[in-house]
Structures are given as structure tokens and as C-alpha cells.
Amino acid sequence: MTSKSKVLLIGIDGLLLHRAINSGRASTLKALYEDSYCAEMRVDLPTISGPSWTTLLTGTTQKVHNVIDNDYKNHNLAAAPDLLTQARVLKPEIVTYAAAGWPPLIDPSDVGPVIRPRVEDQDSGKHSIFVCDGETHGYEKIDPEVAEDAVATIDRIGPDLSFVYFCGADEAGHLHGTLEGPYFDAIERIDSLVSKMHQSVLKRQQDFEENWLIVITTDHGHRDEGGHGGDSEQERASFVIAHAIGTPQPSWPADIKPEELVRHILSAL
Ligand SMILES: [Zn+2]
């Protein structure tokens, strides 16, 4: 085993963390939050998924990756390798995994993808991806499929670095706002998926004495009535939870910028 620790990065699109925790509908997120490194984070404008996830997943800003909307037109992803690719360069033996239902993040046939396919690494077993389409089928259906594949992969091979993405809360926020039932129903569903992955990681730690770090973040907040993109504090609100299993909680700086997350994650491997 070449890695000191294994890292599971969970992206929850459009999550208002404190609203989720205070709702009483996110017991797993609450428990992880209360026993972790945790920092508030403020994302750049525009507060939309494409630019924000690209910054979070590549450790570069829009000046470098040039993703300014969700169309990825004129992107410069060639200059902005994703964190799994960066880890592979640093540690050639590393095994990586990504699962997401938003195609620009992961689908080789879509406008990105932010996560490079690395076909040769897939062929040699060093990388695997789970690609599905929540935009077509809805994230209430797709998020559980993402989690199911992630849990199976963690159980089977315990990748050194994983990225797993859920979008049901963002979808519900757009449709129903973020003050009432459906947003919190979606949060509760995602919380249960996070719990399943957490359990899977705990079992690996016990069975194989692996050290794990579960990192959770979001790409932007949401207005009360639903929607984001603007410069209100609620739309710019993000966070980092980093919960260590088998080692002390990380001592990352209290003030963290979205483009710095990759560097901290790589330092934990
Ligand atoms: Zn988003």
C-alpha cells in the first residue's frame, strides 16, 4: 500500500449546510460536522455549478480553467487537471474512482469532462468511473445509483482517492425553494447515501486498518425561493468538512479558499 491515507471526497450540489443540519433531517452530516475539521468557504462568482465544481476539483481558478458557465464553451480544462489526475502524477501507483450524475463533471461524451477519463488507467485497473445522467432521469433516481456503485467500489477495492457527487438537493431547491419540505426530503435522502458510504469506510478501516478521510463540500448555496448564480452571501456559502477515521482530525487552516481544497486533499494521501 503506497498511500498513507485514503480520501473520499463527496460533493453535494447546492447544499445549505447549516439549514440542513438545523432541520434535523441530516443526522449523518451533523455527526460528521461535529467530529471533524470544518470550515466555512466562500465561492467565486458566478455561483453556479460549472465554474465552482471546476475550481473545487482542479485547484485552479476561472483565470486558468476558464469555465464561466455550465456550457463549458471555450474551457481550458487542458490547463487544469482534476485532482484524481494530479494524484496519479504524484503517486503513479494510486487507484482512483469517480461517480457522478451531472455529465459535465464526468461524462467523456459531454461538454467537459472535468474528471479526465484516463482510459489507459481504466484499462489497467488504476481508475474507474460511474457515469450516469441525472439531467435526463432526475437525481432522485440517479443519486442512489451513484451511491450504490460507490459503496460497491469502496467495499471491493477501497480506492485511494474517490470523488462521489450528488445533486438531488440542488434539483429540489430549484423546483421548490429551500425553506420547505422537498429540499429537506432530498437532503435526508442524500444524508442516508452518505451514511452508507461512511459505514462502508468504517468497515474497511476495521477490516484492513486503513486510514480514511471523508471530505464533504458544496459548490454554492441557494436562495430561499430557489436558484443561485448571484453574489448574495447565501448563494456564495460553501463549506469543507474533513472527517478522519483512524487518524487525528486534519489541521487544515481555518480560512480556506475553494481553489485550495485540492492541495489539502493531495497532502492527505
Ligand atoms: Zn451546483
Boltz pocket constraint, residues with backbone or C-beta under 6 A from the ligand:
constraints:
  - pocket:
      binder: B
      contacts: [[A, 13], [A, 14], [A, 48], [A, 49], [A, 50], [A, 170], [A, 219], [A, 220]]
      max_distance: 6.0
